[in-house]
Amino acid sequence: MDKLALPNRAIRQEEKEITPKSLKFLLADFAIIVILSSAIASITDFTFARFQFSENSIDLVNTLISTLIFALLSYGMTWGLVDAAKNRAPYQALSVFRPFKKNFWHNAWTSLLSQIVNIIVIWLMSLLTAFALLVFASLVFGSDDAWLIVVLVGGGLLIGLIAYWVNISLAMTPILLKEEPEMGAFQVIKTSWGLMRGNRWRYFCLMLSYKWIAYLLIFISLVVSFGVIVSVDTSYGSGLNFLGVVLFFAVSLFIVFVSVYYGLRSKVAAAVFYQARLEQERGIIEGQFN
């Protein structure tokens, strides 16, 4: 499993060519994902509540079904984006439903299995991390308060990094389900892990190149809105609370727009990355037999 030869700069350039002609279709499919996921969660919650299941059982089943539906819809968007990257064509609307139309049970089982692997790996690595931090803190600091702070802060950061690392390792799962439908679920997960080996940092930097702009814009908007509210309240008293409410909703809408826009752009870039990585691997494998 080699590193991806295509540089991130070229991936971002391809993304800039695909996104403008695909954005309206992506927004429509994104809206479908949000609406359907919310509706199914509400329907599941209402249905199981009528049968008087326990609250914990309802939450568990609701989470399982909602996560599975959301994952399959997201897989469909990735399939459409991979086709757009492969054919240099606009994204096809309603691609989100493709995993439900083709090999549904295989797609659902693989998605569920990848989530289970994700949870198990994160849980085991988090347990080892927490134990290592406890030993380190008790040896270095000695006092209860000091090691507790180290474990809480350091453990939280490390668990977040571990979770993201595992998610990156499984990132190729959707495209493998599309391009290699004959692969078993375990083989898909194993292959995804192998394809991302040596490419995790590249992928992380690629995603960060989109998300840091969103984070920066969100931070600036929050600082500016807070400054405006404080200055108005200081100058005119509490008589302009309405302005603060309007500003709050305006900033909230702006944050949602920025998050969705750069989130979709990062998904386009990710699809270009997946397609390039799979094509490179296929070329390497074919070259070994020629």
VOROMI-806729 format. One record per residue (C-alpha): residue in one letter; x, y, z. Coordinates in Angstrom, 1 decimal, decimal comma. Example, Ala and Ser with C-alpha at 12.3 -4.5 7.8 and 13.67 -1.06 7.14 Angstrom:
VOROMI-806729
- res|px|py|pz
- A|12,3|-4,5|7,8 .
- S|13,7|-1,1|7,1 .
end
This chain:
VOROMI-806729
- res|px|py|pz
- M|0,0|0,0|0,0 .
- D|1,8|3,1|-1,3 .
- K|1,3|6,8|-0,5 .
- L|-0,9|8,8|-2,8 .
- A|1,2|10,4|-5,5 .
- L|-1,4|13,1|-6,4 .
- P|-0,5|16,2|-4,3 .
- N|-3,2|18,0|-2,2 .
- R|-2,8|21,1|-4,3 .
- A|-4,0|19,1|-7,4 .
- I|-6,9|17,6|-5,4 .
- R|-8,0|21,1|-4,3 .
- Q|-7,8|22,3|-7,9 .
- E|-10,1|19,4|-9,0 .
- E|-12,5|20,2|-6,2 .
- K|-12,7|23,8|-7,4 .
- E|-13,7|22,5|-10,9 .
- I|-16,3|20,1|-9,6 .
- T|-18,0|22,1|-6,8 .
- P|-19,4|25,1|-8,8 .
- K|-21,3|22,9|-11,2 .
- S|-22,5|20,5|-8,5 .
- L|-23,3|22,8|-5,5 .
- K|-27,0|23,1|-6,0 .
- F|-27,4|19,3|-6,3 .
- L|-25,2|18,7|-3,3 .
- L|-27,2|21,1|-1,2 .
- A|-30,4|19,4|-2,3 .
- D|-29,1|16,0|-1,3 .
- F|-27,7|17,4|1,9 .
- A|-31,1|18,7|2,8 .
- I|-32,6|15,2|2,1 .
- I|-30,0|13,6|4,4 .
- V|-30,9|16,0|7,2 .
- I|-34,7|15,8|6,8 .
- L|-34,8|12,0|6,4 .
- S|-32,5|11,3|9,3 .
- S|-34,5|13,6|11,6 .
- A|-37,8|12,2|10,4 .
- I|-36,7|8,6|10,8 .
- A|-35,4|9,3|14,3 .
- S|-38,8|10,9|15,2 .
- I|-40,8|8,1|13,7 .
- T|-38,7|5,4|15,5 .
- D|-39,0|7,2|18,8 .
- F|-42,7|7,6|18,5 .
- T|-43,3|4,0|17,3 .
- F|-41,3|2,3|20,1 .
- A|-42,7|4,7|22,7 .
- R|-46,2|3,4|21,8 .
- F|-45,1|-0,2|22,5 .
- Q|-44,0|1,0|26,0 .
- F|-40,3|0,0|25,6 .
- S|-37,9|1,3|28,2 .
- E|-36,4|4,7|27,5 .
- N|-32,9|3,2|27,3 .
- S|-34,1|0,6|24,7 .
- I|-35,8|3,3|22,7 .
- D|-32,6|5,5|22,7 .
- L|-30,4|2,5|21,7 .
- V|-32,6|1,4|18,8 .
- N|-33,2|5,0|17,7 .
- T|-29,5|5,7|17,7 .
- L|-28,7|2,5|15,8 .
- I|-31,3|3,1|13,1 .
- S|-30,6|6,8|12,7 .
- T|-26,9|6,2|12,5 .
- L|-27,3|3,5|9,9 .
- I|-29,7|5,5|7,7 .
- F|-27,4|8,6|7,9 .
- A|-24,3|6,5|7,1 .
- L|-26,0|4,9|4,0 .
- L|-27,3|8,3|2,8 .
- S|-23,8|9,7|3,2 .
- Y|-22,3|6,8|1,4 .
- G|-24,6|7,6|-1,5 .
- M|-23,4|11,2|-1,6 .
- T|-19,8|9,9|-1,7 .
- W|-20,7|7,5|-4,6 .
- G|-22,1|10,4|-6,6 .
- L|-19,0|12,6|-5,8 .
- V|-16,6|9,8|-6,8 .
- D|-18,4|9,5|-10,1 .
- A|-18,2|13,2|-10,6 .
- A|-14,5|13,1|-9,9 .
- K|-14,0|10,1|-12,2 .
- N|-15,9|11,5|-15,1 .
- R|-15,2|15,2|-14,5 .
- A|-19,0|15,7|-14,6 .
- P|-21,5|17,4|-12,3 .
- Y|-22,8|15,6|-9,3 .
- Q|-26,0|13,7|-9,9 .
- A|-28,9|14,6|-7,7 .
- L|-30,5|11,9|-5,6 .
- S|-27,3|9,9|-5,4 .
- V|-27,9|9,5|-1,7 .
- F|-30,4|6,7|-2,4 .
- R|-28,0|4,5|-4,4 .
- P|-26,8|2,4|-1,5 .
- F|-30,5|1,5|-0,8 .
- K|-31,0|0,4|-4,4 .
- K|-27,9|-1,7|-4,9 .
- N|-26,6|-4,4|-2,4 .
- F|-28,6|-2,8|0,4 .
- W|-28,0|-5,5|3,0 .
- H|-24,3|-5,8|2,2 .
- N|-23,9|-2,0|2,4 .
- A|-25,9|-1,9|5,7 .
- W|-23,9|-4,8|7,2 .
- T|-20,6|-3,2|6,2 .
- S|-21,6|0,2|7,6 .
- L|-22,7|-1,4|10,9 .
- L|-19,5|-3,5|11,1 .
- S|-17,3|-0,5|10,5 .
- Q|-19,1|1,4|13,3 .
- I|-18,6|-1,5|15,6 .
- V|-14,9|-1,7|14,7 .
- N|-14,6|2,0|15,2 .
- I|-16,1|1,8|18,7 .
- I|-14,0|-1,2|19,7 .
- V|-10,7|0,3|18,5 .
- I|-11,5|3,7|20,1 .
- W|-12,5|2,1|23,4 .
- L|-9,4|-0,2|23,6 .
- M|-7,0|2,6|22,7 .
- S|-8,7|5,0|25,0 .
- L|-8,5|2,5|27,8 .
- L|-4,8|2,1|27,3 .
- T|-4,3|5,8|27,0 .
- A|-6,2|6,5|30,2 .
- F|-4,1|3,9|32,0 .
- A|-0,9|5,3|30,7 .
- L|-1,9|8,8|31,7 .
- L|-2,8|7,6|35,2 .
- V|0,6|5,9|35,7 .
- F|2,5|8,9|34,3 .
- A|0,6|11,5|36,3 .
- S|0,8|9,5|39,6 .
- L|4,6|9,0|39,1 .
- V|5,3|12,6|38,1 .
- F|2,8|14,7|40,1 .
- G|1,8|12,4|43,0 .
- S|-1,1|14,6|44,2 .
- D|-4,7|13,6|43,4 .
- D|-5,7|17,0|41,9 .
- A|-2,8|17,2|39,6 .
- W|-3,1|13,8|38,0 .
- L|-6,9|14,1|37,8 .
- I|-6,5|17,3|35,7 .
- V|-3,9|15,7|33,5 .
- V|-6,1|12,6|32,9 .
- L|-9,2|14,7|32,1 .
- V|-7,6|17,2|29,8 .
- G|-4,9|15,0|28,2 .
- G|-7,2|12,0|27,9 .
- G|-9,9|14,0|26,3 .
- L|-7,5|15,4|23,6 .
- L|-6,0|12,0|23,0 .
- I|-9,3|10,2|22,7 .
- G|-10,5|12,8|20,2 .
- L|-7,3|12,3|18,1 .
- I|-7,7|8,5|18,3 .
- A|-11,3|8,7|17,2 .
- Y|-10,4|10,9|14,2 .
- W|-7,5|8,6|13,3 .
- V|-9,8|5,6|13,3 .
- N|-12,4|7,5|11,2 .
- I|-9,7|8,4|8,7 .
- S|-8,6|4,7|8,5 .
- L|-12,1|3,7|7,6 .
- A|-12,6|6,6|5,1 .
- M|-12,3|4,4|2,0 .
- T|-15,2|2,1|3,0 .
- P|-17,8|3,9|0,9 .
- I|-15,9|3,9|-2,4 .
- L|-14,8|0,2|-1,9 .
- L|-18,5|-0,8|-1,4 .
- K|-19,2|1,0|-4,7 .
- E|-16,2|-0,1|-6,8 .
- E|-15,7|-3,6|-5,3 .
- P|-19,2|-4,9|-4,4 .
- E|-17,9|-8,5|-4,3 .
- M|-15,7|-7,8|-1,3 .
- G|-16,9|-9,0|2,0 .
- A|-17,5|-6,6|4,9 .
- F|-14,3|-7,5|6,8 .
- Q|-12,3|-7,3|3,6 .
- V|-13,6|-3,8|2,8 .
- I|-12,6|-2,6|6,3 .
- K|-9,2|-4,2|6,1 .
- T|-8,6|-2,8|2,6 .
- S|-9,7|0,7|3,6 .
- W|-7,3|0,5|6,6 .
- G|-4,5|-0,5|4,3 .
- L|-5,2|2,1|1,6 .
- M|-5,1|4,9|4,2 .
- R|-1,8|3,6|5,7 .
- G|0,8|6,3|5,0 .
- N|-1,9|8,7|3,8 .
- R|-3,7|9,6|7,0 .
- W|-1,6|12,7|7,6 .
- R|-2,1|13,8|4,0 .
- Y|-5,9|13,3|4,3 .
- F|-6,0|15,1|7,6 .
- C|-4,1|18,1|6,1 .
- L|-6,5|18,1|3,1 .
- M|-9,6|18,2|5,3 .
- L|-8,0|20,8|7,6 .
- S|-7,3|23,1|4,6 .
- Y|-11,0|23,5|4,2 .
- K|-12,2|23,4|7,8 .
- W|-9,7|26,0|9,1 .
- I|-11,3|28,6|6,9 .
- A|-14,7|27,7|8,3 .
- Y|-13,4|27,7|11,9 .
- L|-11,7|31,1|11,4 .
- L|-14,9|32,7|9,9 .
- I|-17,0|31,3|12,7 .
- F|-14,6|32,6|15,3 .
- I|-14,5|36,0|13,7 .
- S|-18,2|36,2|13,4 .
- L|-18,7|35,3|17,1 .
- V|-16,1|37,8|18,3 .
- V|-17,6|40,6|16,2 .
- S|-21,2|39,9|17,2 .
- F|-20,1|39,7|20,9 .
- G|-18,3|43,0|20,6 .
- V|-21,3|44,7|18,9 .
- I|-23,7|43,4|21,6 .
- V|-21,3|44,6|24,4 .
- S|-20,8|48,0|22,9 .
- V|-24,5|48,6|22,2 .
- D|-25,4|47,4|25,7 .
- T|-22,7|49,7|27,2 .
- S|-23,7|52,7|25,2 .
- Y|-27,5|52,5|25,1 .
- G|-28,4|50,2|28,0 .
- S|-30,6|47,2|27,7 .
- G|-33,2|48,9|25,4 .
- L|-31,7|47,3|22,3 .
- N|-32,1|43,7|23,2 .
- F|-34,0|43,1|20,0 .
- L|-30,8|44,0|18,1 .
- G|-28,9|41,4|20,0 .
- V|-31,5|38,7|19,2 .
- V|-31,5|39,6|15,5 .
- L|-27,7|39,6|15,5 .
- F|-27,6|36,2|17,2 .
- F|-29,9|34,6|14,6 .
- A|-27,9|36,3|11,8 .
- V|-24,7|34,9|13,1 .
- S|-26,2|31,5|13,7 .
- L|-27,4|31,4|10,0 .
- F|-24,0|32,5|8,9 .
- I|-22,3|29,8|10,9 .
- V|-24,6|27,1|9,5 .
- F|-24,0|28,4|5,9 .
- V|-20,2|28,4|6,4 .
- S|-20,2|25,0|8,0 .
- V|-22,3|23,4|5,3 .
- Y|-20,5|25,1|2,4 .
- Y|-17,0|24,2|3,5 .
- G|-18,2|20,8|4,7 .
- L|-19,6|20,0|1,2 .
- R|-16,4|21,2|-0,4 .
- S|-14,3|19,0|1,8 .
- K|-16,5|16,0|0,8 .
- V|-15,8|16,8|-2,8 .
- A|-12,1|16,9|-2,1 .
- A|-12,3|13,7|-0,1 .
- A|-14,0|12,0|-3,1 .
- V|-11,2|13,1|-5,4 .
- F|-8,7|11,7|-2,9 .
- Y|-10,5|8,4|-2,7 .
- Q|-10,8|8,0|-6,4 .
- A|-7,1|8,9|-7,0 .
- R|-6,0|6,5|-4,2 .
- L|-8,0|3,6|-5,6 .
- E|-6,9|4,2|-9,2 .
- Q|-3,2|4,4|-8,0 .
- E|-3,6|1,1|-6,1 .
- R|-5,2|-0,6|-9,1 .
- G|-2,5|0,6|-11,3 .
- I|0,1|-0,8|-8,9 .
- I|-1,6|-4,2|-8,7 .
- E|-2,1|-4,4|-12,5 .
- G|1,5|-3,4|-13,1 .
- Q|2,7|-6,3|-10,9 .
- F|1,1|-8,8|-13,3 .
- N|2,2|-7,1|-16,6 .
end
